[in-house]
Amino acid sequence: MALKAAQDSLTARIKAMDDAGISEQPDTDPQVRVMRRGRISYNAQSTVDSKHRLISDVDEVQAASDLKQRYRNARRTQVQLKSDTLEVLADAGYSNGSLFRQCKATWYQALRSGAARDE
């Protein structure tokens, strides 16, 4: 009886992982994911208000890459700060030419670090 219950539990867990597109899931922490280089970890994003030198937003994302996080992070920060415009500086990990143009065309001035290639 106990084996059948364990089998049913694992079958349900595998189905849930398949539905979510997850190939690995540690038992101890359901929020971690397989990131780059096969490491299981978190991808935490944070933004800082440079004027006041305070963290304005923190977000844990399921994506293994930071590539598409710039717009999302900036938008979340804009809401937190209740601001109409933002100046955003991001490193090359957030850099993508089309995303840079999207951000620039919408509502904030995207600044580039020296390593970023946004053109």
Residue pairs with C-beta under 8 A, 6 or more apart in sequence:
13 25
17 23
17 25
22 33
23 34
24 34
24 40
26 32
26 40
31 42
31 60
32 40
32 41
32 42
33 40
33 41
33 42
33 43
33 62
33 64
34 40
34 64
35 41
35 43
35 64
36 64
36 65
42 60
43 60
43 61
43 62
43 63
43 64
43 66
44 58
44 59
44 60
44 61
45 57
45 58
45 59
45 60
45 61
45 66
45 69
45 72
45 73
46 55
46 57
46 58
46 59
47 55
47 56
47 57
47 73
47 74
47 76
47 77
48 54
48 55
48 56
49 55
49 56
49 77
49 81
56 77
56 80
56 81
57 73
57 76
57 77
57 80
59 72
59 73
59 76
61 69
61 72
63 69
65 93
66 93
66 94
67 93
67 94
67 95
67 96
67 99
68 96
68 99
69 94
70 88
70 90
70 94
70 95
70 96
70 99
70 100
70 103
70 110
71 99
71 102
71 103
71 106
74 86
74 88
74 103
74 108
74 110
77 86
78 86
78 107
78 108
84 107
85 107
85 108
85 109
86 107
86 108
86 109
87 108
87 109
87 111
88 103
88 108
88 109
88 110
88 111
89 111
89 112
89 113
90 110
90 112
90 113
90 116
91 113
91 115
91 116
92 113
92 115
92 116
92 117
94 116
95 112
95 116
95 117
95 118
96 118
97 117
97 118
97 119
100 110
100 112
100 118
100 119
103 110
104 110
110 118
112 118
